[in-house]
Amino acid sequence: MKSIDEIKPIVESLVFAAEEPITLRKLTDIIEGADSPQIQEAILQLKADYDAQGRSFQIEEIAGGYQLFTKPDYYEWIAKLRKKSGETKL
């Protein structure tokens, strides 16, 4: 059985790397030695860590899985990035 401190960085890396929301079931299938309650606790702790550290992103549950999102406070900056990267020069 893995400890929460061992599970947290693994969960974080999987949620970060997933191209779509990653389900709790998939997380438990991938992380050997961790059960659903442990993974859910790791996610709760990651959310609390991000809030306490004032991070610009958060983990949200969406479409039956978990995904990283930029906080709404930073929408203006993300919109500028997307506008700039969408401009093409001829």
N, C-alpha and C positions, 0 to 999 in steps of 0.2 A: 504494500500500500504506500503510495506516494504522499508526501506532506503537501499542504496547501502552498507553502513556500516553493516547493518544487513544481507544482502544477501551474501556478500563476504565470510564469514567463512562457511556458509552453502554450497555454491558452491564448495569451497575448499574441504570440507569434503566429498561431494558427488563424486567429480572428483577423490579424493584420494582413496575412498572406492570402486569405480566401477571396476569391473574385466575386463571390456572392455570399449572402448570409450563411453561416455555418451552424448546423443544428447541434443541439446538445447530444443527440445520439451519435452524430459523426465525431464530435469531440471525444465522447467516451470510447468509441471504437478505435480512435487513433491513439489516445493516451492510455497506454496499458498501466494498470495499477491504480487507476482513478475511477471513482464512480460518479454518477450524476450529481448527488448532493455536494460532493467535493468540488466538482467543476462549477456548479452554481455558486458555491461559496467563493471560489477563486474569482469568478466574474464580479460578484458583489464587492469583493476586496479591491479588484482592479478599478471599478467605478469609483469607489471611495478614495483610492490612491490618486486617480486622475483629478478628482475634485479638490482634494487637499493640496495637490501640487499646482493647481491652477492651469492644468493642461488645456489645450485648445480643441481637444477631441474627447469623445466619450464612446463607450460601448452601448449599443442599443439593441433591443430585441425587435426584430422585424422579419416578417415573412417566415415565421417559425424557426428563425435562427438568430445568430448574433453577428453584428457588423460594427466596424468603427466608423464614426461620423464626426465631421468637424462641427463644433458647437455653432449654433445660429449667430452668435455674436461676431463670427468671423466671415459671414456670408459675403459682406461687401468686398473683402480681400480676395476671396475665392472667385467671385464674379469678375474681378479685375484680371486675375490670372487667366481665367477661361477666355475672357475677351482678348487678351494679349496673345494667348497661344492659338486662338482661332483666326487671327489676322494672317493673311498670306501676302507676300510681296511678289510682284511680277517683275 
